[in-house]
């Protein structure tokens, strides 16, 4: 069963029992409070198409730049990199934005799309001189789509996914979640603390205990900010899926590509990672006891991977040579 099938089933169940009122929704938002940046460092805003896109940077600005692009989900933020960010900052100038519509960035009620995020990634990367790029899930497809138009030193992609061959976007689902009252209620039920814990354990982390208690609370708070449902609605509907053939695009790039996967990941499974790495002629690094977020569960080993230091024998590698 796919992630969106699970979401769809949960949403149908949610709608049957949804009794959240507008007043209750406002109360939850008030309880969530204003959202602080999820990463410690120098805070900035990139002005883009009338929006302020929040980012955090750390490390020496004269060092090589590493840009970290978080994955797409209802609670997506740059905080996905919270464990590895300070480690990389010891040796690199590290920059991690919140995509438009997420985290501390502006969240206008747009109909967000993969094309919009590809444009954002291209424009954001041009602010830096030949950065290394580390991207997670769908953001791996976004950077792959524009990597031949900007100067990048290399790509490290964590469980990257493209949407070629996937079901077409579900406009009805997007519009349902965008709806003023019913959408608020449905999205609020879908992003309860219990739901967040469930999805983290189901496909995010092999060992959910490593997440701790503070991070799920932050995820809950970011999903209860004003306009939080709009980018999430496009994600749930499939509008954020890229339509490129990821393996072919990566194979045509003239930069080194490393693909990282968690052995226990199932959405998508490691078999897709192996096929993608072979098709792209990319190096594949597989972390045991990890799912979609090996950079959270094994931050030291992941930081070493970004730096080009290959893990020990407990981590499977596939050379592109």
C-alpha positions as CSV (number, residue, x, y, z in Angstrom):
1,X,0.0,0.0,0.0
2,X,1.4,3.4,-1.0
3,X,1.9,6.3,1.4
4,X,-0.9,8.3,-0.3
5,X,-3.2,5.3,-0.1
6,X,-2.7,5.2,3.6
7,X,-3.2,9.0,3.7
8,X,-6.4,8.7,1.6
9,X,-7.8,5.9,3.9
10,X,-7.0,7.9,7.0
11,X,-8.6,11.0,5.4
12,X,-11.8,9.2,4.6
13,X,-12.0,7.9,8.1
14,X,-11.2,11.4,9.4
15,X,-14.0,13.0,7.4
16,X,-16.6,10.5,8.8
17,X,-15.9,11.5,12.3
18,X,-14.7,15.1,11.9
19,X,-16.5,17.4,14.3
20,X,-13.9,20.1,14.6
21,X,-15.4,23.5,14.6
22,X,-13.8,26.8,13.4
23,X,-13.4,27.8,17.0
24,X,-11.6,24.5,17.8
25,X,-9.2,25.0,14.8
26,X,-8.4,28.5,16.1
27,X,-7.7,27.1,19.5
28,X,-5.3,24.5,18.2
29,X,-3.4,27.2,16.2
30,X,-3.2,29.4,19.3
31,X,-1.9,26.4,21.3
32,X,0.8,25.8,18.6
33,X,2.0,29.3,18.9
34,X,4.5,31.1,16.7
35,X,7.0,28.8,15.0
36,X,10.7,29.3,15.8
37,X,13.4,28.1,13.3
38,X,14.1,24.4,13.8
39,X,17.8,24.8,13.3
40,X,20.4,26.8,15.3
41,X,22.4,29.2,13.2
42,X,22.3,32.5,11.4
43,X,18.7,33.1,10.2
44,X,17.9,34.7,6.9
45,X,15.2,35.2,4.3
46,X,15.5,34.7,0.6
47,X,13.0,37.0,-1.2
48,X,11.4,35.0,-4.0
49,X,8.3,35.8,-6.1
50,X,6.9,38.0,-3.4
51,X,7.6,35.5,-0.6
52,X,10.1,35.4,2.2
53,X,11.7,32.0,2.2
54,X,13.4,31.3,5.6
55,X,16.7,29.6,5.8
56,X,19.4,28.8,8.4
57,X,23.1,28.9,7.7
58,X,26.1,27.9,9.8
59,X,29.8,27.4,9.4
60,X,32.4,29.6,7.8
61,X,31.0,31.4,4.8
62,X,34.4,31.0,3.1
63,X,34.2,27.2,3.2
64,X,32.6,25.1,0.5
65,X,28.8,25.4,0.6
66,X,26.4,22.5,1.3
67,X,22.7,23.2,0.6
68,X,20.3,20.8,2.4
69,X,16.8,20.4,0.9
70,X,14.2,18.8,3.0
71,X,11.6,16.3,1.8
72,X,8.0,16.9,1.2
73,X,5.3,15.8,3.7
74,X,2.6,17.6,5.7
75,X,5.1,18.5,8.4
76,X,8.1,19.1,6.2
77,X,10.8,21.6,7.3
78,X,14.5,22.1,7.3
79,X,14.5,20.5,10.8
80,X,14.7,17.2,8.9
81,X,18.5,18.0,9.0
82,X,18.6,18.8,12.7
83,X,21.1,16.0,13.6
84,X,23.5,16.4,10.6
85,X,23.4,20.2,10.2
86,X,25.8,21.0,13.1
87,X,28.1,18.2,12.1
88,X,28.5,19.5,8.6
89,X,28.9,23.0,9.8
90,X,32.3,22.0,11.4
91,X,33.8,21.7,7.9
92,X,31.3,23.4,5.5
93,X,29.2,26.5,5.0
94,X,25.8,24.8,5.4
95,X,22.5,26.3,4.3
96,X,19.1,24.8,4.8
97,X,15.9,26.5,3.6
98,X,12.3,25.8,4.5
99,X,10.5,25.4,1.1
100,X,7.8,28.0,0.3
101,X,4.6,26.9,2.0
102,X,6.5,25.1,4.8
103,X,8.2,25.8,8.1
104,X,9.1,29.4,8.8
105,X,8.7,30.4,5.2
106,X,5.7,32.3,3.9
107,X,2.7,30.1,3.2
108,X,0.4,31.9,0.7
109,X,-2.6,29.9,-0.4
110,X,-1.1,28.8,-3.8
111,X,-1.7,25.6,-5.7
112,X,1.8,24.4,-5.1
113,X,3.5,22.2,-7.8
114,X,6.6,20.4,-8.6
115,X,7.4,23.0,-11.3
116,X,7.2,25.8,-8.7
117,X,9.6,24.0,-6.4
118,X,12.0,23.2,-9.3
119,X,12.1,26.9,-10.1
120,X,12.7,27.7,-6.5
121,X,15.6,25.2,-6.2
122,X,17.2,26.6,-9.3
123,X,17.0,30.2,-8.2
124,X,18.1,29.5,-4.6
125,X,21.1,27.5,-5.7
126,X,22.3,30.2,-8.0
127,X,22.9,32.3,-4.9
128,X,25.9,30.1,-4.1
129,X,29.1,29.3,-5.9
130,X,29.0,25.6,-7.0
131,X,27.5,24.1,-3.9
132,X,27.1,20.5,-3.0
133,X,23.5,19.7,-2.7
134,X,21.9,17.1,-0.3
135,X,18.2,16.5,-1.0
136,X,15.6,14.2,0.5
137,X,12.7,12.4,-1.2
138,X,10.9,14.6,-3.7
139,X,13.4,17.4,-3.4
140,X,15.9,15.0,-5.0
141,X,13.9,15.1,-8.2
142,X,13.6,18.9,-8.0
143,X,17.4,19.4,-7.9
144,X,17.9,16.7,-10.5
145,X,15.6,18.6,-12.9
146,X,17.6,21.8,-12.7
147,X,21.1,20.5,-12.0
148,X,22.1,21.0,-15.6
149,X,21.2,24.7,-15.5
150,X,23.2,25.6,-12.3
151,X,26.7,24.9,-11.2
152,X,26.7,22.2,-8.5
153,X,29.7,20.3,-7.2
154,X,27.7,17.1,-6.6
155,X,24.5,15.6,-5.4
156,X,23.7,13.4,-2.4
157,X,20.1,12.2,-2.7
158,X,18.3,10.4,0.2
159,X,15.6,8.0,-1.0
160,X,14.9,10.3,-4.0
161,X,11.6,9.8,-5.8
162,X,10.2,11.0,-9.1
163,X,6.6,10.8,-10.2
164,X,7.0,9.4,-13.8
165,X,4.4,6.7,-14.3
166,X,2.5,7.5,-11.1
167,X,-1.2,8.1,-10.9
168,X,-2.3,11.6,-12.1
169,X,-2.8,14.2,-9.4
170,X,-6.1,14.1,-7.5
171,X,-7.5,17.6,-7.9
172,X,-10.6,16.7,-5.8
173,X,-8.4,15.8,-2.8
174,X,-6.3,19.0,-3.1
175,X,-9.4,21.1,-3.2
176,X,-11.0,19.3,-0.3
177,X,-8.0,20.0,1.9
178,X,-7.9,23.6,0.7
179,X,-11.6,24.1,1.6
180,X,-12.1,26.7,4.4
181,X,-13.9,24.7,7.0
182,X,-14.0,21.1,6.0
183,X,-10.4,21.2,4.8
184,X,-9.3,22.8,8.1
185,X,-11.1,20.0,10.0
186,X,-9.8,17.2,7.8
187,X,-6.2,18.4,7.9
188,X,-6.3,19.0,11.6
189,X,-7.4,15.4,12.2
190,X,-4.8,14.1,9.8
191,X,-2.1,16.0,11.7
192,X,-2.9,15.1,15.3
193,X,0.0,14.1,17.5
194,X,-1.1,10.5,17.2
195,X,-1.1,10.6,13.4
196,X,2.4,12.2,13.3
197,X,3.7,9.5,15.6
198,X,2.1,6.8,13.5
199,X,3.6,8.0,10.2
200,X,7.0,8.5,11.8
201,X,7.0,4.9,13.0
202,X,5.4,3.5,9.9
203,X,7.9,4.8,7.3
204,X,10.1,7.5,8.7
205,X,12.3,5.9,11.4
206,X,13.4,2.4,12.0
207,X,13.8,3.2,15.7
208,X,11.2,5.9,16.6
209,X,12.7,6.2,20.0
210,X,15.6,8.1,18.4
211,X,13.2,10.9,17.5
212,X,12.6,11.8,21.1
213,X,9.6,13.9,22.3
214,X,10.5,17.4,21.2
215,X,10.6,16.8,17.5
216,X,7.1,15.3,17.0
217,X,5.8,18.3,19.0
218,X,7.5,20.6,16.6
219,X,6.0,18.7,13.7
220,X,2.6,19.1,15.2
221,X,3.2,22.8,15.7
222,X,4.3,23.4,12.1
223,X,1.2,21.7,10.8
224,X,-1.0,24.0,12.9
225,X,0.4,27.3,11.6
226,X,-1.9,29.6,9.5
227,X,-2.1,28.3,5.9
228,X,-0.2,25.1,6.7
229,X,-2.7,23.0,4.7
230,X,-2.1,24.5,1.3
231,X,1.3,23.1,0.4
232,X,0.3,19.9,2.2
233,X,-2.9,19.7,0.1
234,X,-0.8,19.7,-3.1
235,X,1.5,17.0,-1.6
236,X,-1.4,14.8,-0.7
237,X,-3.0,15.2,-4.1
238,X,0.3,14.3,-5.9
239,X,0.8,17.7,-7.4
240,X,4.3,17.8,-6.0
241,X,5.4,14.7,-7.8
242,X,8.0,15.4,-10.6
243,X,7.2,13.8,-13.9
244,X,10.8,13.3,-14.9
245,X,12.5,9.9,-15.4
246,X,14.8,10.3,-12.5
247,X,17.4,7.6,-13.4
248,X,17.8,8.9,-17.0
249,X,18.1,12.5,-15.8
250,X,20.7,11.6,-13.2
251,X,22.7,9.6,-15.7
252,X,23.0,12.6,-18.0
253,X,24.4,14.9,-15.4
254,X,28.1,15.7,-15.4
255,X,28.4,15.7,-11.6
256,X,29.0,12.9,-9.1
257,X,25.8,11.5,-7.7
258,X,25.5,9.5,-4.5
259,X,22.2,7.8,-3.6
260,X,21.5,7.0,0.1
261,X,18.8,4.5,1.2
262,X,17.6,3.0,4.4
263,X,17.6,-0.8,4.1
264,X,14.2,-1.1,5.9
265,X,12.5,1.7,3.8
266,X,9.4,0.6,2.1
267,X,7.9,3.8,0.7
268,X,9.8,3.5,-1.6
269,X,11.6,0.2,-1.0
270,X,15.4,-0.4,-1.4
271,X,14.7,-2.4,-4.6
272,X,13.8,0.9,-6.2
273,X,17.0,2.5,-4.9
274,X,19.0,-0.3,-6.5
275,X,17.3,0.1,-9.8
276,X,17.7,3.9,-9.7
277,X,21.4,3.7,-8.8
278,X,22.1,1.2,-11.6
279,X,20.1,3.3,-14.1
280,X,21.8,6.5,-13.1
281,X,25.3,4.8,-12.8
282,X,25.4,6.4,-9.3
283,X,27.0,5.2,-6.1
284,X,24.5,3.6,-3.7
285,X,25.0,3.6,0.1
286,X,22.6,1.6,2.2
287,X,22.3,2.2,5.9
288,X,21.1,-0.8,8.0
289,X,18.4,-0.2,10.6
290,X,17.1,2.9,8.9
291,X,14.1,3.8,6.8
292,X,13.6,7.1,4.9
293,X,15.6,9.2,7.3
294,X,19.1,7.7,7.8
295,X,20.5,11.1,8.2
296,X,18.5,11.4,11.5
297,X,19.2,7.9,12.8
298,X,22.9,7.9,11.8
299,X,24.0,11.5,11.5
300,X,27.8,11.0,12.0
301,X,27.9,8.3,9.3
302,X,25.7,10.4,7.0
303,X,27.9,13.5,7.5
304,X,30.9,11.4,6.6
305,X,29.1,10.2,3.4
306,X,28.5,13.8,2.3
307,X,32.1,14.6,2.9
308,X,33.1,11.7,0.7
309,X,34.3,9.4,3.5
310,X,32.8,6.0,2.9
311,X,31.2,4.2,5.8
312,X,32.6,1.1,7.4
313,X,31.7,-2.5,6.4
314,X,28.4,-2.3,8.3
315,X,27.0,-0.1,5.5
316,X,26.5,-1.5,2.1
317,X,27.9,0.4,-0.9
318,X,27.6,0.1,-4.6
319,X,30.3,1.8,-6.6
320,X,29.4,3.6,-9.9
321,X,32.7,2.4,-11.4
